[in-house]
Amino acid sequence: YETSTLVTEFINRLLDHQNDMQQSVQRIMDGKSYFVSEMKKLGFSTIDTSANFVHVAFANHASAIHDELRDLVLYRENFGHASLEGYSRFSAAPQEMMECVVKSISRVVKG
């Protein structure tokens, strides 16, 4: 992919802050691990990825969970592809942010 001069300069400057970037990536990956763990504890199927997102299948709770999350968080509810049918996609974020999403999902599941 082509990149602009501005993007290239931005990346060059980020390389001067490698430790900060690595710490930021680690916070996001820790949040992702937390989210996957909590979804599994609630009995949901997940598709973990090496990327900055995770897929979750809410099964018979899907409609209620989507209603709960719709105004709270941006995520992709459904996919048109058969291999991901029934799965929602969540971008990873630091644990503090993912905790809010988990609490909302737990509230629906536990009533």
C-alpha positions as CSV (number, residue, x, y, z in Angstrom):
1,Y,0.0,0.0,0.0
2,E,1.1,3.5,-0.7
3,T,1.7,5.9,2.2
4,S,1.9,9.6,2.3
5,T,4.9,11.6,3.3
6,L,3.1,12.7,6.5
7,V,2.4,9.1,7.5
8,T,6.0,8.1,6.8
9,E,7.2,11.0,9.0
10,F,4.8,10.1,11.7
11,I,6.0,6.5,11.7
12,N,9.6,7.6,11.8
13,R,8.9,9.7,14.9
14,L,7.1,6.8,16.6
15,L,10.2,4.7,16.2
16,D,11.9,7.1,18.5
17,H,9.4,6.0,21.2
18,Q,9.7,2.2,20.8
19,N,9.3,1.4,24.5
20,D,6.1,3.5,24.7
21,M,4.7,1.8,21.6
22,Q,5.5,-1.7,23.0
23,Q,3.8,-0.8,26.3
24,S,0.7,0.4,24.5
25,V,0.6,-2.8,22.4
26,Q,1.0,-4.9,25.5
27,R,-1.9,-3.0,27.3
28,I,-4.2,-3.7,24.3
29,M,-3.1,-7.4,24.1
30,D,-3.7,-7.8,27.8
31,G,-7.2,-6.3,27.4
32,K,-7.9,-8.7,24.6
33,S,-6.8,-11.7,26.6
34,Y,-9.0,-10.5,29.5
35,F,-12.0,-10.2,27.2
36,V,-11.5,-13.6,25.6
37,S,-11.2,-15.2,29.1
38,E,-14.3,-13.5,30.4
39,M,-16.3,-14.5,27.3
40,K,-15.3,-18.1,27.8
41,K,-16.3,-17.9,31.5
42,L,-19.7,-16.8,30.3
43,G,-19.9,-19.8,28.0
44,F,-19.5,-18.1,24.7
45,S,-17.5,-19.4,21.8
46,T,-14.7,-17.2,20.6
47,I,-12.4,-17.1,17.7
48,D,-9.1,-15.6,18.8
49,T,-6.9,-14.0,16.3
50,S,-3.4,-12.7,16.1
51,A,-4.8,-9.3,15.1
52,N,-6.3,-6.6,17.3
53,F,-9.8,-8.1,17.4
54,V,-11.7,-11.1,18.6
55,H,-14.9,-12.8,17.4
56,V,-17.6,-13.9,19.9
57,A,-20.7,-16.0,19.3
58,F,-23.5,-15.0,21.8
59,A,-25.9,-17.8,20.6
60,N,-29.3,-17.4,22.1
61,H,-28.2,-14.2,24.0
62,A,-27.3,-12.4,20.9
63,S,-30.3,-10.2,20.5
64,A,-30.4,-9.1,24.1
65,I,-26.6,-8.4,24.2
66,H,-26.8,-6.4,20.9
67,D,-29.6,-4.3,22.4
68,E,-27.5,-3.7,25.5
69,L,-24.3,-2.8,23.6
70,R,-25.7,-0.9,20.7
71,D,-25.4,2.6,22.3
72,L,-22.4,1.8,24.5
73,V,-19.7,0.5,22.1
74,L,-18.8,0.3,18.4
75,Y,-18.4,-3.3,17.2
76,R,-19.5,-5.4,14.3
77,E,-22.7,-7.3,15.2
78,N,-22.8,-9.7,12.3
79,F,-20.9,-10.8,9.2
80,G,-22.3,-11.8,5.8
81,H,-19.9,-14.6,5.4
82,A,-21.0,-18.1,6.3
83,S,-17.8,-19.0,8.1
84,L,-18.5,-16.2,10.7
85,E,-22.2,-16.5,10.9
86,G,-23.4,-15.8,14.4
87,Y,-20.1,-14.1,15.5
88,S,-19.6,-10.5,16.5
89,R,-16.3,-8.8,16.1
90,F,-14.8,-6.6,18.9
91,S,-11.6,-4.5,18.6
92,A,-9.2,-5.0,21.4
93,A,-8.6,-2.2,23.9
94,P,-6.9,-1.9,27.3
95,Q,-8.5,-4.0,30.0
96,E,-10.1,-1.0,31.7
97,M,-12.2,-0.3,28.5
98,M,-12.9,-4.0,28.0
99,E,-14.2,-4.3,31.6
100,C,-17.1,-2.0,30.7
101,V,-18.1,-4.2,27.8
102,V,-17.8,-7.4,29.9
103,K,-20.0,-5.9,32.6
104,S,-22.7,-5.0,30.1
105,I,-22.6,-8.5,28.6
106,S,-22.6,-10.2,32.0
107,R,-25.5,-8.1,33.1
108,V,-27.6,-9.5,30.2
109,V,-26.5,-13.1,30.7
110,K,-26.9,-13.1,34.5
111,G,-30.1,-11.1,34.4
